Amino acid sequence: MSPALGVAIMLNNYFHDLATALLFASGVALALMLRAAPQAGVEALRPIFRGMQRLAWISLVWILVGGVPRLVYFQEFEWANAAGRSQIPALVVKHVAMFTLVGGGGIVWWRLRRLLCRGRIAGAR
């Protein structure tokens, strides 16, 4: 693997991890905001929801698109590095955590969207 490709794959992997965390964190942050300010009402919260939803969609697209090169170069780039350092269990834990964050983020966003569409967000009027 050329040094330039190695750097590109490394950056892709970092941004992929960041997008995974951002998907989950954006949903949790929005849920906390909605819970903290129920008096604002659903209509006032819709612009915030739309902006945060856009951020979540961008994260999800990056997870899917950035996952392709990560998958293609996984054995050569991540597995070989982890195996050489006897860190396979750490790599497994990392990927279990990442799958959990993506799944959890999807669930949080699904629930938030459902609540907003029904107009029942944390006591909102």
Secondary structure, 3 states (H helix, E strand, C coil): CCHHHHHHHHHHHHHHHHHHHHHHHHHHHHHHHHHHCHHHCHHHHHHHHHHHHHHHHHHHHHHHHHHHHHHHCHHHHHHHHHHHCCCHHHHHHHHHHHHHHHHHHHHHHHHHHHHHHHCCCCCCC
